[in-house]
Amino acid sequence: MEPALNQKRRRSSKYGPFDEFLLLLNFFKFYPLFDQFAQYCGYNQATSVEVLLRRVIETVWEFVKPVSKRYQDEKKKISFEQYPEVALIIDVTFQPCYRPTGRFYEARYYWSHKHYQYGIKTEVGTSPNGCAMFVSKHYPGSVHDFTLFSKNLQNYQSFLQKKTTDNSINDIGELRNKYPHSWALMADRGYEGAARFIRAILPKKGTRLSLEDTTRNRKFNEHRVIIENFFGRMKLLWKIVSVRYRWDHSIYDKIMKFPY
């Protein structure tokens, strides 16, 4: 990666290729204003440091690869004790942003009635031990979680498909008869109806649940909290994905997938 950074580095740059990469990590970690970061880097104008960061992001992105099939297969072997059939946990994370420029009917798609602010949504899928397997592209805040799920459905179906060696495993989990050749994913109530397309385990709904269903929901939430902890960990490590996003939306996917 260093030769690529060095090749695209400007001759007038004050920093070497590795130093520019460290500046990018520093920016992701603390996410200061461009004016403040320009002073920290020794530049007179904020646009100069913005151009530098954008160039480093584009260069580093060439070396960011999707999770390999072999790595996915290794993580699928990790399972919960109570839900051994679950190989994936999915959920959507919301990040506030400023109102997009343009007309009202163009900007309203970023308005989330759930959070009462403009924002961006991204769907993430993790293994039972909290490692990210999938990170979708971003969508406006008004898009429903199930819509994001439907756009990534084929990826999840391929990931959960059992191998020939897995068919010999005694699977006694939920929905095993409907999807005998697939492992299961775990999601919250926002994915109601997902079981029609994939082996999705969801919490029971209703105001008058039986003791058995209440106990099941409690155990379910104890396991699904893995992905909530994942989001919390990422937002604690990288401020750029935790506070109001104020940069260009065209590079948001690259920024989002880099720390994840």
C-alpha positions in Angstrom: 0.0 0.0 0.0 2.9 2.4 0.7 4.1 2.4 -2.9 0.6 3.3 -4.1 0.4 6.1 -1.5 3.8 7.4 -2.5 2.9 7.3 -6.2 -0.2 9.4 -5.8 1.3 11.7 -3.2 1.9 15.3 -4.4 5.5 16.5 -4.5 4.5 19.6 -2.4 3.1 17.4 0.4 4.6 18.0 3.8 4.2 14.4 4.8 5.4 11.0 3.6 2.9 8.3 2.5 2.8 6.5 5.8 2.3 9.8 7.7 -0.6 10.7 5.4 -2.2 7.3 6.2 -1.8 8.1 10.0 -3.4 11.5 9.4 -6.4 9.7 7.9 -6.7 7.4 10.9 -6.4 10.4 13.2 -9.2 12.1 11.3 -11.5 9.0 11.5 -10.7 8.7 15.2 -11.4 12.2 16.3 -13.4 13.7 13.3 -12.5 17.3 13.9 -13.6 20.2 11.8 -11.6 20.7 8.6 -10.4 24.1 9.8 -9.1 22.6 13.1 -7.5 19.7 11.3 -5.8 22.0 8.8 -4.2 23.9 11.6 -3.1 20.6 13.2 -1.5 19.5 10.0 0.1 22.8 9.3 -2.0 23.8 6.3 -3.4 27.3 5.8 -6.7 26.2 4.1 -9.2 23.6 5.0 -9.6 22.6 1.4 -6.0 21.5 1.2 -6.3 18.9 4.0 -9.7 17.8 2.6 -8.1 17.1 -0.8 -5.3 15.2 1.0 -7.7 13.0 3.0 -9.9 12.3 -0.1 -6.8 11.2 -2.1 -5.7 8.9 0.7 -9.2 7.4 1.0 -9.3 6.7 -2.7 -5.9 5.1 -2.6 -6.5 3.0 0.5 -9.9 1.9 -0.9 -8.1 0.0 -3.6 -6.6 -2.4 -1.0 -9.9 -2.9 1.0 -11.2 -6.3 0.0 -14.6 -7.9 0.8 -14.6 -10.7 3.4 -13.3 -13.9 1.7 -15.4 -17.0 1.3 -12.9 -19.0 3.4 -13.1 -16.5 6.2 -16.9 -16.6 6.1 -16.9 -20.4 6.3 -14.6 -20.3 9.3 -16.8 -17.8 11.1 -20.0 -19.8 10.3 -18.6 -22.6 12.5 -18.9 -20.3 15.5 -22.4 -20.5 17.0 -24.5 -19.7 20.1 -25.1 -22.3 22.7 -28.9 -21.6 22.8 -29.1 -21.0 19.0 -26.5 -23.2 17.3 -28.4 -22.8 14.0 -27.7 -19.1 13.8 -24.7 -18.1 11.6 -25.5 -14.4 11.1 -27.0 -11.5 13.0 -28.2 -8.4 11.0 -29.3 -5.0 12.0 -29.3 -1.4 10.7 -27.3 1.5 12.1 -28.5 5.1 11.7 -26.1 8.1 11.5 -27.4 11.6 11.6 -26.4 14.0 8.8 -27.2 17.6 7.8 -30.1 18.3 5.5 -29.0 17.6 2.0 -28.9 20.5 -0.4 -31.7 20.7 -3.0 -35.4 20.9 -3.1 -37.6 19.7 -0.3 -38.9 16.6 -2.1 -35.3 15.6 -2.8 -34.1 16.1 0.8 -37.1 14.5 2.5 -35.9 11.0 1.7 -33.2 11.5 4.3 -35.7 12.4 7.0 -36.3 9.6 9.5 -39.6 9.7 11.3 -38.2 7.2 13.8 -35.3 9.4 14.8 -36.8 12.8 13.9 -33.8 14.0 12.0 -32.0 13.6 8.7 -29.7 10.7 8.5 -28.1 7.7 6.7 -28.8 4.0 7.1 -26.4 1.1 6.7 -27.2 -2.6 7.2 -24.5 -4.7 8.8 -24.3 -8.5 9.3 -22.0 -10.0 11.9 -21.1 -13.6 12.9 -22.1 -14.8 16.4 -18.7 -13.7 17.8 -19.1 -10.1 16.6 -17.0 -10.1 13.4 -18.5 -8.1 10.5 -19.4 -10.3 7.5 -21.5 -7.8 5.4 -21.7 -4.0 5.3 -24.2 -2.7 2.8 -24.1 0.6 0.9 -25.8 3.5 2.6 -29.4 4.5 2.1 -31.5 7.6 3.0 -32.9 7.6 6.5 -36.5 7.2 5.3 -35.9 3.8 3.8 -37.3 1.0 5.9 -35.0 -1.7 7.4 -36.9 -4.4 5.5 -36.1 -2.7 2.2 -32.4 -2.7 3.0 -32.8 -6.4 3.9 -34.5 -7.2 0.6 -31.7 -5.5 -1.4 -29.1 -7.7 0.3 -31.2 -10.9 0.5 -29.2 -12.8 -2.2 -26.0 -12.3 -0.3 -27.5 -13.6 2.9 -29.0 -16.6 1.1 -25.6 -17.5 -0.4 -23.8 -17.1 2.9 -26.3 -19.2 4.9 -26.4 -22.0 2.4 -25.3 -25.3 4.0 -22.4 -27.3 2.5 -22.7 -31.0 1.8 -20.7 -31.7 4.9 -23.1 -29.6 7.0 -26.1 -31.7 6.0 -24.8 -34.4 8.2 -25.1 -32.2 11.3 -28.2 -32.7 13.4 -30.0 -29.4 13.0 -32.9 -29.1 15.5 -33.3 -25.3 15.4 -36.2 -23.2 14.4 -37.5 -23.3 10.8 -35.4 -26.4 10.1 -38.2 -28.1 8.2 -38.9 -25.1 6.0 -35.3 -24.4 5.2 -33.4 -27.8 5.6 -30.5 -26.7 3.5 -29.8 -23.3 5.2 -28.5 -21.9 8.4 -30.4 -19.2 10.2 -30.0 -15.5 10.7 -31.2 -13.4 13.7 -32.9 -10.0 13.4 -35.2 -7.7 15.4 -38.9 -6.9 14.9 -38.2 -4.5 12.0 -37.6 -7.6 9.8 -41.1 -9.0 10.3 -41.9 -11.2 7.3 -38.3 -12.1 6.5 -39.0 -15.8 7.3 -41.0 -16.0 4.0 -37.7 -15.6 2.0 -35.0 -16.9 4.3 -34.5 -18.8 7.6 -34.9 -15.8 9.8 -35.4 -16.1 13.6 -37.2 -13.1 15.0 -38.6 -12.2 18.5 -42.2 -13.0 19.3 -44.6 -10.1 19.0 -47.6 -9.3 21.1 -48.8 -7.7 24.4 -49.9 -11.0 26.0 -47.2 -13.5 25.5 -47.0 -16.8 27.2 -44.3 -17.6 29.7 -42.5 -19.7 27.1 -42.5 -16.9 24.5 -41.4 -14.4 27.1 -38.5 -16.6 28.1 -37.6 -17.2 24.5 -37.6 -13.4 23.8 -35.3 -12.8 26.8 -32.8 -15.4 25.5 -33.1 -14.1 22.0 -32.2 -10.5 23.1 -29.3 -11.8 25.1 -27.8 -13.2 21.9 -28.8 -10.5 19.5 -27.1 -7.9 21.7 -23.8 -9.0 20.0 -24.5 -6.7 17.0 -25.5 -3.9 19.3 -22.2 -4.3 21.1 -20.5 -4.3 17.7 -22.1 -0.9 16.7 -21.1 0.5 20.1 -17.5 -0.7 19.8 -17.1 0.9 16.3 -18.7 4.2 17.4 -16.4 4.3 20.4 -13.3 3.7 18.3 -14.2 5.9 15.4 -15.9 9.2 16.0 -16.6 9.7 12.3 -19.3 6.9 12.4 -20.9 8.1 15.7 -21.6 11.8 15.4 -23.4 13.8 12.7 -21.9 13.2 9.3 -20.8 16.4 7.6 -18.8 15.3 4.6 -19.5 14.2 1.0 -22.1 11.4 0.7 -20.4 10.0 -2.4 -17.5 8.7 -0.3 -19.6 7.6 2.7 -19.6 3.9 1.8 -15.8 3.9 1.6 -15.6 5.6 5.0 -18.1 3.3 6.6 -16.5 0.0 5.4 -13.0 1.1 6.2 -13.3 0.9 10.0 -15.8 -2.0 9.9 
